[in-house]
Amino acid sequence: MSILISRRSLAAAAFAAAVLLSALGAQRAAASDDPALTFIQGLGDQAISVLKDKANTTFEEREAAFREVMVEGFDIPIVSRFVLGRYWKTAGKEQRKEYRRIFVDFIVRVYASRFDSYGGELFTARSVINDESGDKIVRAQIVRPAGGDPIGVDFRVRKRDEGYKVIDVSVEGISMLHTHRVEFASVVNRKGIDGLLGDLRARVEAPVEGAAE
């Protein structure tokens, strides 16, 4: 199923690395830096603590810790509605309730299973752009230990009452949330909302192949 296997698995893996490694690299946010940059690196600080004790934790424990990072750092209500797109309006009350619940489990499972493949990549937050929409774009790079061109990652963040929240991540110009939106729409067109929920539920409940225990 297209929803379960992204055609851009490398980009998705890079996204997971970006979320998890944003405390690494030569540049760290000082007190005088833009607060959006400080926020992204702080998010990475929490995630790095998960990796540091990888040898002594199970995948389930790391996934639970990663969930906390995602829920704290991402604007889940905005992200989940964006990914469902126009089908949010046609979904029933109970379908929306179930979708909200399963979406968090799905997005955590997708990226938590990929961060376990971390292989020493270095993440450097480089600059912040003030977008005309009022959002800020934190521009960063992932440098792979094996060499090759760095991977560009942009975090779109939005100011909330409680602080900044991530609302999208683009890898080499490809929005990861837009990618999910296209895949979700494809499933809904073929199977309906209940079919999408079933696919998401199956993905969450399936064993994670290759996860280090």
N, C-alpha and C positions, 0 to 999 in steps of 0.2 A: 504494500500500500504506500502511496506517495507520501502520506502524512507521517509514516514511520521511518522512512529512509530518505533523508534530504539529499538532493542532487549536489548540494554544496557542503558536503560533510567536512571538508577541510576548513571552510569558512566558519562552520558551526563550532568546530573544535577550537579555532582561533578565538571565537567569541567567548567560549567557556574559559579559555586561558586568560583572556582579557579581564573577565570578571574576577577571576581568582588570583591574578598576578599583579594587580595594579599597585601593589606596594613596592614592587621590585623596580630596579633600574637605577640609573645614575642620578636622575632628577627626583627630588622629593619636594613636596609642597611645604614651603616655609609659611610662617604666620602671615606674611605679607602677600602671599600668592592669592589668586582668585579663589573664593570659597568653593566654586564648582570643582576646581582641580583638587582642592583639599578633600572634598567629599568623595571623589572617585578613588583617591588614594587611601582614604580611610576605609572605604568599602573593601578595598583589597587587603588592608591590614587584617580585617576580620577573617577573610577567606584564607589568607596565608597561614593563619593559626591552624586551619584544618589540615593543610598539607604538611605542616611541620611534624605532626604526630601520625602520619599516614601508616607507618609501620606498626603502630600499636592500636589502630582502630579498624573497624569493619567498614565495608562500603555503606551499610545502612546508617552507621553513625556519621560518616562523612556526608552522606546525602541529607541527613537531618540538619547538620550544621550548615550545609550549603543552602538549604531551604530558608533558614533564618536570615542569611545574607541576602537572598533574593527578595524575600518579603520586606525586609527593612530597606533595601536599597532601590527597589523598583516600584513604580506606581502601578500596582497590579490591576486595580479597577480600570484605569485608562488603557493599559496594555492589553488586557483581556478583551475589552470591547472593541479596540482597534483591530485585533486579530480576527475576531468574528465578523467584523465589517457590517454590511447592511443586514445580515441575517440576525443581528441582535434584536432588531425591531420586530422581526417575524417570529422570534422564539417565544414560547409561552413562559409564564411565570416560573413553573417548576423546571423547565428546561434551562432558563437563565440561572436559576439557583444551582442546579447540578453542574452547569458549565463553569460557573465561577469556582466551584469547589474543585472540579477535575482539572481545570486549566492550570492551577498552581501546581498540582501534583505532576501534571504532564511536563510543564516547562522546567521544573526542578529535575525530574528524571532525565529529560533529554540532555541537559547541560551538566548535571552532576555525573552522569555516566561518561561524559567526555573529559571532564577535568582530571579523571583518574589516569589519563594518558599523558599527563604533564611530563615533559622531558627536559626541563631546565631552561625553558624559554624566559627571556627577560623582557619586561614590560616597562616602557618609559612614557609617562604623560608629558606631552611637549608644549601644548598651548591651549588657550581657550578662545573661542570665537563667540561673540554676541550675535545670535541669529535675529533676523528682523521680526520673527514671531514672538520674541521675548524669551525663548529658550536659550540655553548655552550649549555649545558643542565643545566637548573636551576631546582634543585630537591627541592620539597616542600611537605608538608603534610597538609591535612584538618582534623581537629579534630572536631568530632560531639558532640554537647552539651549533647546528650542523652547517650554518652559513646560508647563503641565499639572500634574496631581497627581503627587507623587513616587511611585515604585514601591517598595513594601516588600519587603525580602529578608531571610529568616532562614537563617542557616547553623547547622546542628546539628553540633557537634564533640564528639569523644570523646577522652579522654586515653589515650594508649598509652605504652609504655615509651620510645619514641623521641620523644614529644611529642604534640601534638594532631593529629587527622585529621578531615577533613570526612566525614560519613556521609550527609548529605542537605542539600538546598537547597530552600527554599520561596519562591515568588514570589507575593505577594499571597495567601498562605495555601494555595497549590497546590504540593504536593510534586512536584518535577520527577522524582524517582526513582520515585515512585508512578505518575506518568503513564507512564513507560517500562514499569513493571511491568504495567500494564493492557494496554498495546499488545503487549508480548511475549506475555502470556497469550492474547491474541486470535489471534496468529499461530500459537502452539503448538497451540491448539485446532483450527485449520484445517489446519495443515501438519505438525505434529509438531516435535520438537526439531531434526531435520535441516532442516526447512523454515525454522525461525527462523535457524539458522546460515547458510543460504543467503541469506536476506534481509539479514542483517547484513553478510555478505561482499560482496554486491552493492552495498550502500550505501557501504562503505569503498572499493571499487574504482571507483565511479562518479566521473566528473569533477565538480569542485566549481563550480557555476554562480555567477558573480558575484564570485568571489574575486579580490581585487586582486593582481596579479602585480608 
